[in-house]
Amino acid sequence: MSAYAQQRLNVIADELKALSWWQIEPPSAAALASTEPFCLDTLTFAQWLQFVLLVRLQAMLDAKMPLPSQISIYPMASESFKSETADTSRLKEAIAQLDECLSGQPVVREA
């Protein structure tokens, strides 16, 4: 599972870059310290993916720690990207596949 999870993380990173949403400079420590789900009050969802989700899951993979199994990121991705003009379908699919990989549950994709 960890190899497949690593591939999903790589695809998410690649899609963020393809959409020109990848940032070189991280948000401030204060922004990253938000206690709101997905850091909604301080980060965009793309920033949260890059600087919170990818970083934390990569650290867990590197440390050979168990990955979370209670995870459901796809619904938030779908909601967050509704107003985007860019084609986010590949990014959302990679997120759905990551959810499925970690949770072991099928993800119902939006129509």
C-alpha positions in Angstrom: 0.0 0.0 0.0 2.8 2.4 0.8 4.2 2.4 -2.7 0.7 3.1 -4.2 0.2 5.8 -1.6 3.5 7.3 -2.5 2.5 7.3 -6.2 -0.8 9.1 -5.3 1.1 11.8 -3.4 3.4 12.3 -6.3 0.5 12.6 -8.7 -1.2 15.2 -6.4 2.1 17.2 -6.3 2.4 16.9 -10.1 -1.1 18.1 -10.7 -0.7 21.1 -8.3 2.4 22.0 -10.4 0.5 21.5 -13.7 -2.2 23.8 -12.5 0.5 26.4 -11.4 -0.7 26.1 -7.8 2.5 24.8 -6.4 4.3 27.4 -4.3 8.0 27.7 -3.5 7.5 29.8 -0.4 5.6 28.1 2.4 2.8 30.0 4.2 3.7 31.5 7.6 4.0 29.4 10.7 0.9 31.1 12.0 -1.1 30.2 8.9 0.0 26.6 9.2 -0.9 26.5 12.9 -4.6 26.9 12.2 -6.9 24.7 14.2 -9.7 24.8 11.6 -10.2 21.7 9.4 -8.1 22.0 6.2 -6.8 25.3 7.6 -9.8 26.9 5.9 -9.3 30.2 7.7 -5.6 30.7 6.7 -4.9 28.6 3.5 -6.4 27.8 0.2 -7.2 24.2 -0.3 -4.3 23.8 -2.7 -2.0 25.2 -0.1 -3.3 22.8 2.5 -2.7 19.9 0.1 0.9 21.0 -0.5 2.0 22.2 2.9 -0.1 20.0 5.3 -1.4 16.8 3.7 1.6 16.0 1.4 4.1 17.0 4.1 2.5 14.9 6.8 1.8 11.8 4.8 5.3 11.9 3.3 6.8 12.1 6.7 4.7 9.2 7.8 5.8 7.2 4.8 9.5 8.1 5.4 9.2 7.0 9.0 7.4 3.8 8.0 4.5 4.8 10.3 1.0 3.6 9.7 -1.0 5.9 7.4 -4.4 7.2 8.5 -7.3 5.0 7.5 -10.1 7.4 8.5 -9.7 9.9 5.7 -12.1 11.6 3.3 -10.5 14.5 1.4 -12.3 14.1 -1.9 -15.6 15.8 -0.8 -13.6 18.9 0.3 -11.6 18.9 -2.9 -14.8 18.7 -5.0 -16.4 21.6 -3.0 -13.2 23.7 -3.0 -12.7 23.4 -6.8 -16.3 24.1 -7.9 -15.6 27.7 -8.7 -12.2 27.0 -10.4 -12.0 27.7 -14.1 -9.0 25.3 -14.4 -9.6 21.6 -15.2 -9.1 20.0 -11.8 -10.4 16.6 -12.8 -7.0 14.8 -12.7 -6.2 16.4 -9.3 -9.6 15.4 -7.9 -9.2 11.8 -9.3 -5.7 11.5 -7.6 -7.3 12.7 -4.3 -10.1 10.2 -4.7 -7.6 7.4 -5.3 -5.6 8.4 -2.2 -8.8 8.3 -0.1 -9.6 4.9 -1.5 -6.0 3.7 -0.9 -5.9 4.8 2.7 -9.5 4.2 3.8 -10.1 1.0 1.8 -13.6 2.4 0.9 -14.8 3.4 -2.6 -15.2 7.1 -3.2 -18.3 8.2 -5.0 -17.1 10.7 -7.7 -19.3 13.7 -8.6 -21.0 13.5 -11.9 
